[in-house]
Amino acid sequence: MDIPDFVHDDLAELEIALRDDQLAQLADYLARVLDTNTHTNLTAIKEPDAAWRRLIIDSLTVLPGIDDLQPEPGGPVRVIDIGSGAGLPGMPLAIARPDVQVTMLETTGKKAEFIRGSVTALGLSNARVIQQRAETLGQEAGHRGMYDAAVSRAVGTMPLVLEYSLPLVREGGRVLAMKGPRVEQELAESGDALEKLGAGELAVIEAYPESFGNDLVIVSIMKDRPTPKAYPRQPGIPKKQPL
């Protein structure tokens, strides 16, 4: 798959440095997404230039929130992508940062299978896929409080994102949620979730410089205390009864 000139220009303006082989891997992955999408619903985006912008470059805007994380002594930075779908933003992050361990969590079998096949085809030793619900994984000892960051894209409203994410993040780690123009309203409705789930410092960061005309933001939320064992609640309840 060809790499449009604007990709190089946009990444340079965002100060994201990638090697040629990493760009080739991103192109390979995106070609797999668009090809598979002709018979399996992975994304509503079908046009290649739009896919580069909205799937790949959008995903890479999360990198500043990951690059300054301090992992636990002796270990790599561990990131979990919640509701990964076609592998977004997890796959681009794993390609861009081979030193970061990326876990992609997806409930739908066909989507999890697609991500798993892409990880194998691209030879990504730092990426894995788990087919599971976030409410279930968040109560499992091997995952609860084990990640330095939880990232998400198009998962749901902020109270839902927080209940899925914060139980999986260690104290001192952070949630990085990709959000659009309704973010202020969503955050205004998230006070109970922030308080109950262990959230600390919150920042809303513009993902792009003003010149891009893109209103994507990254909501960064630190975790400064343990999440009570009652959360996340049973599967389905967080969506039906948001905090």
C-alpha positions, 0 to 999 in steps of 0.5 A: 500500500502506498504511503501518501506524502501527507503522512510524512508531513503530518508526522513531522508536524506532530514530531513523531519520528518513525523509521521507514520499516515502521511506516511500511508496517503501518501501510501493511496493517492498513491494507489488511484493515481495508481489504478485510473490511470489504467482507467483515465490518471493521470500520466505517472508513473505506477511503485510503487517505481518510484511513491514514488520517483517521485510523493511523495518524489519529492513533499515533497522537496518543504517543506523547501520553505513553512516551513519558510513562515511567514503568515499574522497575525492571519492566517495560511500559505496559499498555492495554487498548480497551475495545480495540476493534480492528486494532486501534489505537493498539496496532499503530502504537505497537508498531511505533514503539516496539519497546512497549508491551501492548495488549489489545482487548476485544470482545468480538471474535471476528475482530479479535481474530483479525487483530491476532492475524495482523500481529502474526503477519507483521511479526510484532513480538510486543503485541497480544490480543485478549478476547474478553470483556473489560468488566471481566478482565478488570477483576482478574488478578493477572490484569487488575492494576497491572498496566501503566496506561489504558487507551481507548477510542470510540468505546463509549461515554467517559463514565463507561471508559473510566469503569472499563479502564481504571481498574486495569491501571496501576496507581501512578498510571493513566487513562488515555481516552481519545475523544471529540467535541462532546468531551466537556459535557462527558467530563461534567457527567463523570464526577461520580466515576472519577471519585469512585474509581480512584482518578487523580489529575485530569487534563484535556490535551489537543491531539493536533496543532490548530493548523490541522483543523482536527478537534480530536482531544486526548483525555489524560487521567492519572490514577492516584489510589486503588479502585474499590473491588466492587468495580468494574461491575458485572458485564453489561451493568456499566453501560446500562447504569453509568456511574 
